[in-house]
Amino acid sequence: MKNLRLLTILTAVLLSYIDTYAYKLTAYIPQNNPTGIGIVVCPGGSYFWLDRVGEGYDVAEWLCENGIAAFVLEYSHGGWGSFVFRIRGKGRIFPAGFNDLRRALTELHDNAELYGIRRDRVGCMGFSAGGHLVMHAAEQLADDSLRMTFVAPIYPVVSMTHTCTHKRSLRGLLGVFPSKTMRDSLSVERHVPDNCPPVFMLSCDDDPVVDCYNSILLDSALTAKNIPHQYEHYATGGHGFGVSPRKTTEEAIRWKERFLEWVRALVADK
């Protein structure tokens, strides 16, 4: 029994260090009809893991096919050890993920010419917990030299205080016993600045993972601040579909064309 307990502890510690911190930025540069737009793509995964393919590489390929340079960010997250054993992994501690995103934006700005993008056409797109990450960063960097031109939280986690809070993402980001102060500070609907970048967002009423009321709260906050934004609110579609029509409905997959129309119009005069 003693040996089993020791093995369990060692396994938990090992898992907490696997797949939690491996900053990686994978670039997809369009060869045809480049628009000068660059987007950092942040996959979802409840701040415990990353959906690198469906909400990362597949999204980047789609953007690249449409003349947009995409950069898939693998950012710090809790890892399976933290999820299974509820221990504090090194990747979980806020603001590790935010710092990774800031580093990615710095890399895009520093290497804009190399990547064929314009610094005034750099934005971020995030899915689920990744949507929370990019929206938080858009708010925090609104007055920074790394200010985003736009941000696209897709079926995002938003609130860390409301009854609609996605509890797994809350635990993945802040641990088992987060303070009220931290929960308040990371509820992005509460901290929309007056100069927030334009926002494209979407949610589905039948989302079984992240309550769509998260997006409704964000939409209301953006409206109250008169922030330019487009809210695609669908009756059906579910969650975690990324850009795959096989994983969602004909209604919800329309977001892809809506986003392309929106972002092209947004940067047209820049």
N, C-alpha and C positions, 0 to 999 in steps of 0.2 A: 504493500500500500504506500509506503514511504517513497519507494522508487517510482511508482506511478505518479504520485503527486509531484515529484521533482521533474519527471519527464513532461508533465503537463505544463509546469511553470516554464521550463526551457523552451517548449514548443511555442508557448504564448509569446515569450520574449523574441524568439526568432521570427515569428510571423509579424510581430509589430515592426520589425526592421525590413521586412520584405515588401516591396511594392508600395512603399509609403513616400519615399523621397527619391525621385529620379528625374530631376528637371530635364526636360527634353522638348525641343521645339523642332517639329518636322515641317519643312517648307514644301509647298506645292505652288510652283510658279507657272502661270499660263504662257504658252508659247504662241497662241493665236489671239488676236484682238484684246490685248491687255488694257484694262481700264484704269490702272494706277491705284486701284483700291487694294488695301491689305487688311485681312481679317484674322485675328487670333481666335481660334476655335477651342473652347473649353468643354470637354465632354462632361456628362453627368456621372453620378454614382454615389449620391448621398454623402459626399465627403469621406467615404470609406474606400471606394474603388473607382475606376474610370472605365467608361464604355468607350474604349479607344477606337473601335471599329465603327460601330453604328452611329455614334455621335462625335466621332473624330475624323478618321481617315475618309470615310464615305462622304461626310459633309465637305471635307476639303477638296476631294475630287470633283464633286458637283460644282463648288464655287470656282475651282480652277477651269473647268469646262466652260464656264461663263465669263472668263476673262478676269477673274478676281484671284489675286494671290492669297493663299490660305496657309495658316501656320498652326498646326495642331499642338496644343500645349498639354504636356503631361505634368500636372502640378501636384504639390504635396497633398497627401490625404491620409486618413487614419490607418488604412490597411486592414486586412482580414483579421490580424491578431487583435486589434482594437475592437473590431466588430464582434468577434466571437467571445473574447475573454474580457471585454470591457476594461482593458488596460490603456494607459496613456502612451500611445506610440509617438515616436519623435516627429512623424509627419502630421499629426493631428493638430498640434498646437497652433492656434491662430496667432499671428497672421501669416503663416507659412505659405498658404496658397495664394494669398494676395501679393505677397512679396515675389512669388514666382511669376505672376501675371505682370507685375511692374517690370520685372527683369525682361520678360518677353517683349513688352512694349518698347523698352529701351533698346533692345536688339533691333527691332523693326525701324525705329527712328535713326539709329546709328548706321544702319545698313540699307537705308531706303533706296539709294541708287543701285546698289548691287541686286536688290530684290525687284527692282523696277516698279516701285510704289511711290506714292507721294505722301509726305508726312501729314498733309491736311486731308488725307483720305484713309486714315487708319481707324479701324473700329474693332469691336469684339463681339463674338457670338457665343453664347453659352446655353447648355441644355440642363434643365432640372437644377441640381445643385450648382452646376456650372453657370446656369443663368443667374443664380444668386451671387456667385463670385464676380461675374462681369458687371452686374448692376451695382454691387458694392464698390467695385473699382471705379466705375464711371462717376459715382458720387464723390469718392475720396480724391479723385484726380481731376475734378472739374476745374480747379485753379492751377493745375500743374502743367509743366511743359509737355507732359505725356498725355494731356487731355485727349480723350477719344473724340473722333468726329461723329461717331454714332455707336450705339450699343443695341444688341439684339438678344434679350433673354427669352428663350424658347421653353414653353411650359415650365416656368421657373419656380423654384423655392423662393419665397419672398420674406415672409414674416417669421420671426423667432419668438414672438410673444402672443400672437393671436391664437384662438382655438383651432384655426386651420393650419397651424405650424406642422411641417413635416418633421416628426419627432426624430426619425433616424438621421436626417441631415443635421438637425440641431445637435444630436449626440456626436455625430461624426466631426462636426466643426468645433464644438466647445467641450465635449466630454460629458460624463454622466451627470455632474452637478454644476451646471453653468450658473453664473451669478445673474441676477436680474439686470445689472448694469450692462453686462456683455450681451445679453439677449436683446436689450433695448437698442444698443449701439449697432447691432447687426440685423435689425429689422429694417430692411432697405426702404420700405414704404414710409418710414418715419423720418428719413434723412435725405429726401430729394432736394438738392440745392436749386436756387433760382436759375443757375446757369448750367443745369444738367444737359448733357448732350441729347440729341434726338434719340428716341427709343422706338424700336420695332419689337412687338411682343405678341405671344399667342398663348392660348390655353384652350382646353376642351372640357366641356361640361361633364363628360363621362370619364375623366381622368381618374383611374383607380389608385394612383400612387400619391400624387401631389394635388391636394384640393385646389380646384380652379379659383377658389376665392382668394388665393394668394395673388393671382394676376388681377383680380378685380380690385383688390386693395392697392396694388401698384398703379393701375390705371387711374383710380380715383386720386391718388397722391400726385401723379403727373398732371392730371387735369387741373387740380387745385393750384398748381404752380405754373400753369400755362406752358408746360413743356411740350414741344412738338413731338407727337408720337402716334403710332398706328397700332391699334389693338385688334388682332385677328382673334375673334372669340367664336369658337366652333361648338356645335352641339355634340358632335361625335369626333372620335379620333384617338382617344386613349392617351397613352404616355410612352415615352421612350422610343418613338418611331424615327426620329432624326429626319433623314431625307428619303426613307424607303417607303414607297407606296404599298408594299406588301405588309407593312406593319401597322397601317392606319387606314383611314377611310378616304374616299374620293374627295370628300368635303375638306378634310384637314390637310391633305397633301397639297392643296392649292397654296398653302403658305409659301412654298418655294418661289412660285412666280410672283406672288405679292411682294415678297421680300426683294427680289431682284428689281422689280419696278420701283419700289420705294427707295432703295439705296442708289440706284442710277439717277433718279430724279433729285435725290438729296445732294449728290456731288456734282450735278450737271453744271452748276455755276461756279464751282471752285477752280 
